[in-house]
Amino acid sequence: MKNEFQEPDDGKLRTILRESRPTPPLPPRFQQAVWRRIEREEAESPAGSWLARVDQLADWLLRPHWALAGITALLVAGVLAGAVSGIGAVKQAAQERYLAAVAPNQVR
């Protein structure tokens, strides 16, 4: 079997292919119905709603440079929270050790 190269600018082939896949006509007033549906959706969820504002804020925060800044801020906040918690745990352990050394019978 021999493969024959067909020119991409073959007009007859293009016509045959176009006719083999006919597109059905759109229903009457299709474009008007689409625009009516879009307007109804916009009216149901106004741009001033809190959900739209949250969505805009999320879009703004998910931009690459703001996302990196946010991740960095969360990382720093986590490290600081861990350090504060650790300092409190160390202080409490030191107090318990001191109390055990001073009054061993009072520690439960």
Contact map, one row per residue, 1 for C-alpha under 8 A:
111000000000000000000000000000000000000000000000000000000000000000000000000000000000000000000000000000000000
111100000000000000000000000000000000000000000000000000000000000000000000000000000000000000000000000000000000
111110000000000000000000000000000000000000000000000000000000000000000000000000000000000000000000000000000000
011111000000000000000000000000000000000000000000000000000000000000000000000000000000000000000000000000000000
001111100000000000000000000000000000000000000000000000000000000000000000000000000000000000000000000000000000
000111110100000000000000000000000000000000000000000000000000000000000000000000000000000000000000000000000000
000011111100000000000000000000000000000000000000000000000000000000000000000000000000000000000000000000000000
000001111100000000000000000000000000000000000000000000000000000000000000000000000000000000000000000000000000
000000111110000000000000000000000000000000000000000000000000000000000000000000000000000000000000000000000000
000001111111110000000000000000000000000000000000000000000000000000000000000000000000000000000000000000000000
000000001111111000000000000000000000000000000000000000000000000000000000000000000000000000000000000000000000
000000000111111100000000000000000000000000000000000000000000000000000000000000000000000000000000000000000000
000000000111111110000000000000000000000000000000000000000000000000000000000000000000000000000000000000000000
000000000111111111000000000000000000000000000000000000000000000000000000000000000000000000000000000000000000
000000000011111111100000000000000000000000000000000000000000000000000000000000000000000000000000000000000000
000000000001111111110000000000000000000000000000000000000000000000000000000000000000000000000000000000000000
000000000000111111111000000000000000000000000000000000000000000000000000000000000000000000000000000000000000
000000000000011111111100000000000000000000000000000000000000000000000000000000000000000000000000000000000000
000000000000001111111100000000000000000000000000000000000000000000000000000000000000000000000000000000000000
000000000000000111111100000000000000000000000000000000000000000000000000000000000000000000000000000000000000
000000000000000011111110000000000000000000000000000000000000000000000000000000000000000000000000000000000000
000000000000000001111111000000000000000000000000000000000000000000000000000000000000000000000000000000000000
000000000000000000001111100000000000000000000000000000000000000000000000000000000000000000000000000000000000
000000000000000000000111110000000000000000000000000000000000000000000000000000000000000000000000000000000000
000000000000000000000011111000000000000000000000000000000000000000000000000000000000000000000000000000000000
000000000000000000000001111101000000000000000000000000000000000000000000000000000000000000000000000000000000
000000000000000000000000111111000000000000000000000000000000000000000000000000000000000000000000000000000000
000000000000000000000000011111000000000000000000000000000000000000000000000000000000000000000000000000000000
000000000000000000000000001111111000000000000000000000000000000000000000000000000000000000000000000000000000
000000000000000000000000011111111100000000000000000000000000000000000000000000000000000000000000000000000000
000000000000000000000000000011111110000000000000000000000000000000000000000000000000000000000000000000000000
000000000000000000000000000011111111000000000000000000000000000000000000000000000000000000000000000000000000
000000000000000000000000000011111111100000000000000000000000000000000000000000000000000000000000000000000000
000000000000000000000000000001111111110000000000000000000000000000000000000000000000000000000000000000000000
000000000000000000000000000000111111111000000000000000000000000000000000000000000000000000000000000000000000
000000000000000000000000000000011111111100000000000000000000000000000000000000000000000000000000000000000000
000000000000000000000000000000001111111110000000000000000000000000000000000000000000000000000000000000000000
000000000000000000000000000000000111111111000000000000000000000000000000000000000000000000000000000000000000
000000000000000000000000000000000011111111100000000000000000000000000000000000000000000000000000000000000000
000000000000000000000000000000000001111111110000000000000000000000000000000000000000000000000000000000000000
000000000000000000000000000000000000111111111000000000000000000000000000000000000000000000000000000000000000
000000000000000000000000000000000000011111111110000000000000000000000000000000000000000000000000000000000000
000000000000000000000000000000000000001111111100000000000000000000000000000000000000000000000000000000000000
000000000000000000000000000000000000000111111100000000000000000000000000000000000000000000000000000000000000
000000000000000000000000000000000000000011111110100100000000000000000000000000000000000000000000000000000000
000000000000000000000000000000000000000001111111100100000000000000000000000000000000000000000000000000000000
000000000000000000000000000000000000000001001111100110000000000000000000000000000000000000000000000000000000
000000000000000000000000000000000000000000000111110110000000000000000000000000000000000000000000000000000000
000000000000000000000000000000000000000000001111111110000000000000000000000000000000000000000000000000000000
000000000000000000000000000000000000000000000001111111000000000000000000000000000000000000000000000000000000
000000000000000000000000000000000000000000000000111111100000000000000000000000000000000000000000000000000000
000000000000000000000000000000000000000000001111111111110000000000000000000000000000000000000000000000000000
000000000000000000000000000000000000000000000011111111111000000000000000000000000000000000000000000000000000
000000000000000000000000000000000000000000000000011111111100000000000000000000000000000000000000000000000000
000000000000000000000000000000000000000000000000001111111110000000000000000000000000000000000000000000000000
000000000000000000000000000000000000000000000000000111111111000000000000000000000000000000000000000000000000
000000000000000000000000000000000000000000000000000011111111100000000000000000000000000000000000000000000000
000000000000000000000000000000000000000000000000000001111111110000000000000000000000000000000000000000000000
000000000000000000000000000000000000000000000000000000111111111000000000000000000000000000000000000000000000
000000000000000000000000000000000000000000000000000000011111111001000000000000000000000000000000000000000000
000000000000000000000000000000000000000000000000000000001111111001100100000000000000000000000000000000000000
000000000000000000000000000000000000000000000000000000000111111101100000000000000000000000000000000000000000
000000000000000000000000000000000000000000000000000000000011111111100000000000000000000000000000000000000000
000000000000000000000000000000000000000000000000000000000000011111110000000000000000000000000000000000000000
000000000000000000000000000000000000000000000000000000000000001111111000000000000000000000000000000000000000
000000000000000000000000000000000000000000000000000000000001111111111100000000000000000000000000000000000000
000000000000000000000000000000000000000000000000000000000000111111111110000000000000000000000000000000000000
000000000000000000000000000000000000000000000000000000000000000111111111000000000000000000000000000000000000
000000000000000000000000000000000000000000000000000000000000000011111111100000000000000000000000000000000000
000000000000000000000000000000000000000000000000000000000000100001111111110000000000000000000000000000000000
000000000000000000000000000000000000000000000000000000000000000000111111111000000000000000000000000000000000
000000000000000000000000000000000000000000000000000000000000000000011111111100000000000000000000000000000000
000000000000000000000000000000000000000000000000000000000000000000001111111110000000000000000000000000000000
000000000000000000000000000000000000000000000000000000000000000000000111111111000000000000000000000000000000
000000000000000000000000000000000000000000000000000000000000000000000011111111100000000000000000000000000000
000000000000000000000000000000000000000000000000000000000000000000000001111111110000000000000000000000000000
000000000000000000000000000000000000000000000000000000000000000000000000111111111000000000000000000000000000
000000000000000000000000000000000000000000000000000000000000000000000000011111111100000000000000000000000000
000000000000000000000000000000000000000000000000000000000000000000000000001111111110000000000000000000000000
000000000000000000000000000000000000000000000000000000000000000000000000000111111111000000000000000000000000
000000000000000000000000000000000000000000000000000000000000000000000000000011111111100000000000000000000000
000000000000000000000000000000000000000000000000000000000000000000000000000001111111110000000000000000000000
000000000000000000000000000000000000000000000000000000000000000000000000000000111111111000000000000000000000
000000000000000000000000000000000000000000000000000000000000000000000000000000011111111100000000000000000000
000000000000000000000000000000000000000000000000000000000000000000000000000000001111111110000000000000000000
000000000000000000000000000000000000000000000000000000000000000000000000000000000111111111000000000000000000
000000000000000000000000000000000000000000000000000000000000000000000000000000000011111111100000000000000000
000000000000000000000000000000000000000000000000000000000000000000000000000000000001111111110000000000000000
000000000000000000000000000000000000000000000000000000000000000000000000000000000000111111111000000000000000
000000000000000000000000000000000000000000000000000000000000000000000000000000000000011111111100000000000000
000000000000000000000000000000000000000000000000000000000000000000000000000000000000001111111110000000000000
000000000000000000000000000000000000000000000000000000000000000000000000000000000000000111111111000000000000
000000000000000000000000000000000000000000000000000000000000000000000000000000000000000011111111100000000000
000000000000000000000000000000000000000000000000000000000000000000000000000000000000000001111111110000000000
000000000000000000000000000000000000000000000000000000000000000000000000000000000000000000111111111000000000
000000000000000000000000000000000000000000000000000000000000000000000000000000000000000000011111111100000000
000000000000000000000000000000000000000000000000000000000000000000000000000000000000000000001111111110000000
000000000000000000000000000000000000000000000000000000000000000000000000000000000000000000000111111111000000
000000000000000000000000000000000000000000000000000000000000000000000000000000000000000000000011111111110110
000000000000000000000000000000000000000000000000000000000000000000000000000000000000000000000001111111111110
000000000000000000000000000000000000000000000000000000000000000000000000000000000000000000000000111111110000
000000000000000000000000000000000000000000000000000000000000000000000000000000000000000000000000011111110000
000000000000000000000000000000000000000000000000000000000000000000000000000000000000000000000000001111111110
000000000000000000000000000000000000000000000000000000000000000000000000000000000000000000000000001111111110
000000000000000000000000000000000000000000000000000000000000000000000000000000000000000000000000000100111111
000000000000000000000000000000000000000000000000000000000000000000000000000000000000000000000000001100111111
000000000000000000000000000000000000000000000000000000000000000000000000000000000000000000000000001100111111
000000000000000000000000000000000000000000000000000000000000000000000000000000000000000000000000000000001111
